[in-house]
Amino acid sequence: MRIKVSDFCKIVSANYLGGETELLFSHVSIDSRSLQNNDQTLFFALSGANHDAHHFIPDLIQKGVRNFVLTQKPAENVNGISYFVVSNALEAFQKYAAFYRAQFDFPVLGITGSRGKTVVKEWLNFLINPDYNVIKSPKSYNSQVGVPLSVLGMDHKHNFGIFEAGISTVKEMEILEKIIQPTIGILTSIGADHNEGFLNLTEKISEKVRLFDHVGKIILEEDPAVLCYIKDRNKVFSWSFSNPNADVFFSKTAKGKLHIIGKKASFEVEIPFEDSIALSNIATCITTLLCLKYSSEIIAARISKLYRVEMRLQVKNGIHHCTLIDDSYSSDFQSLKIALDFLEKHKTHSVKTIILSDIFQSGLPEVELYRQVSTLLEANKVNRIIGIGASISKHLKGLKNFYGFWSTDAFLRKFSAEDFQNETILVKGARGFQFQKICSLLEEKTHETVLEIDLNAIRHNLNFYRSKLKSTTKIMVMVKAFGYGNGSLEIAKLLAHDKIDYLGVAFADEGIALRKAGIQLPIIVMNPEASAFSAMIAYELEPEIYSIKELKTFLNLAQEKNAYQYPIHIKLDTGMRRLGFDAKDLPELIGILQPTNIVEVKTIFSHLSSSDMAEYRDFTLKQIGDFVSQSNLLLEALEINPIRHILNTSGIYNFPEHQMDMVRLGIGLYGVGNDVVETAQLENVSTLKTIILQIKTISAGESVGYARKFRSSGVTKIAVIPIGYADGIPRAWGNEKGYVYIKECKATIIGSICMDMMMVDVTEIDCYEGDEVIIFGKEIPVTVLAAQLGTIPYEIMTGVSQRVKRIFYQE
């Protein structure tokens, strides 16, 4: 875009530092880590409670970025660099997005609600795409930052927009409405999701409908509890399954069929999904199409082809030590940018491969589109590009390391598993290309039981604890025990990207695995064994030193290796009575450390035994006091100034005033706090799920499982699911004590849990073989399962077997 500097300053309320009269850029960025930043980038330096992009401006200048919107005037001007100084960079970013949106005059759907926004957006995009060149929010970009990013993807070739808007508290929707400027509004279902930022449901609804202040039509369910918040009832175009007075009335006539009665037509459609949530979303889509004057014939033809929406980038283990990133259900230019940034963040190997289909919905002529795609791939340093489709094969054929195929089948005919080894592979394609076939071949084969790890939730939990800390306080995150059962490598990569300071592992082999996978963060080994000291030095792992004997052993080895100021971490025992130096050991410790330069004390720390227990608050404070006095003794005697840390997860929450130089975050990162109040503010990270393997019906008196522990009192329908105690499910959870979730219903576990299987009662549940089964997750929190079994969440989480496939995803 080309714009006068004076005009841009008015739009974002900026003072200009620079010598240009025009501002020229083709890309807007807020992520300093993106490889897409270059001399055509306009960078907004956003700041938050836990981040400040101003710190990275020198690095961005080195990358070629020349235009910055920022709140802190630079210490000195750099020739050729333009600075726009504003009072609030986020507000400036939003103002610019609103200005940009106003340059376009075509229909825009604005979607809000508690759930269903992304599904409705994706389905509507599919339904109207044959007739319009649509710009839509990529993924779930519906926040105060995501909406501006989405709108800035608009191009003059587009002629229809679909954007979703999500809010977490009051006054946010007013901002999003100015950015989206919808002409038609859609309200999906309203529920209890994200209630924390509102006084009550009344306030929540009244805030959400502010998105519709200037629309011509509002599409929503005929519900008096919601309609009372709509100021102009003439704008409403409603639907209902229960109220025939709605503008569009729906009823189920048979399995897989809906009957629709509108003001001008009555017709029937076949539907691919019949659960209550899907029916609500389908009704919203059909009502929107009727509002847009689509014929009943077109609606019926297209609704029958709706598909399950995948909103997640998934990271999976691939064949031959590859990492597979599965984004095989969409291919538009905006989401390609997101996927490439995700690839860079989660690569496990230096070699990056992308398998990419033809790209749709760009709003650009083909030649220009693939020129930009080529530039994007080169900027992201993708080593190998496999293009599938006539257009991409034609336009990228001259690109280095490009291999083109006209169809997925053509690629599969040439496919050899040996062609993919020790690399990170991004698979991204439009639904019609059926890239799930490619993912199936590239994915490491395991059984149907999976542990899904939500990377967004991990980041949310990290930021929750960061909000308790001063900006200068460092963070060490524990990824020991395979990341508390979740998988340490992917989590370590996320943490490295989010700029934490240290990682903690229990044993050297855990740290070595992270080093081999490319993790460069400082790693502390909390339970080092003397036999692993040599390997630790080879892989630059830093030992916890907890005894005189251990220190002497490490010093001797480090001297043999010609080490100089090798980083070590001194642990003091202030009451845990586990590892650590006692107060009486300190004189001897000082005597050993004073004359040597072989090692350097990087941190001194201790561990709280009862920071999660209010009744032992005095004991915890005594531990903290003892730590301060003992560590002060070391600081003065050794004349050093190391990092000091004592707070664990519950310590961060309950004793933030004692955060010192660094804190250690453990179980809280994974969504488990020390009480229900703390846990309620965290997001569920892990979901253990499987499928129904077989369904059978047994008669009264028949038994189920080993030792005939369950006997049916009547006709009973049971489901056999492929998960057992070898996967980490405690046997004590069987015999009608525990349950799983199927189709949002509890299904009691009957009989003894077997090594690889368990049986559940599904007599009252309308389910089928292949349906999903939730073992624990948001529906069954691991805290609830642990409480009923008389154990702690750590044991449940770390007990999930390594044979269970881990899938990491980001919405």
Secondary structure, DSSP 8 states (H G I E B T S, - for coil): -EEEHHHHHHHHT-EEESS-SEEE-SEEE--TT-TT-STTEEEE--B-SS-BGGGGHHHHHHHT--EEEESS--SS--TT-EEEE-S-HHHHHHHHHHHHHTT--S-EEEEESSB-HHHHHHHHHHHHTTTS-EEE--TT--STTHHHHHHTT--TT--EEEEE---SSTTHHHHHHHHH--SEEEE-B--STT-TTSSSHHHHHHHHGGGGTT-SEEEEE--HHHHTT-S-GGGEEEEESS-TTSSEEEEEEETTEEEEE-SS-EEEEE-S--SHHHHHHHHHHHHHHHHTT--HHHHHHHHTT-------EEEEEBGGG-EEEEETT--BHHHHHHHHHHHHHH-SSS-EEEEEE--B---S-HHHHHHHHHHHHHHTT-SEEEEESHHHHHHSTTSTTEEEESSHHHHHHH--GGG--SSEEEEE--GGG-THHHHHHHB----S-EEEEEHHHHHHHHHHHHTTS-TT-EEEEE-HHHHHTT-HHHHHHHHHHTT-SEEEESSHHHHHHHHHTT--S-EEESS--GGGHHHHHHTT-EEEE-SHHHHHHHHHHHHHTT-SSEEEEEEE-SSS-SSSB-GGGHHHHHHHHTT--SEEEEEEEE--SSTT-GGGHHHHHHHHHHHHHHHHHHHHHHT---EEE---HHHHHH-GGG-TTEEEE-GGGGT--SSHHHHHTS---EEEEEE--EEEEE-TT-EESGGG-EE-SS-EEEEEES--GGGT--GGGTTTT-EEEETTEEEEEES---SS-EEEE-TTS---TT-EEEEESSSS-HHHHHHHHTS-HHHHHHTS-TTSEEEEEE-
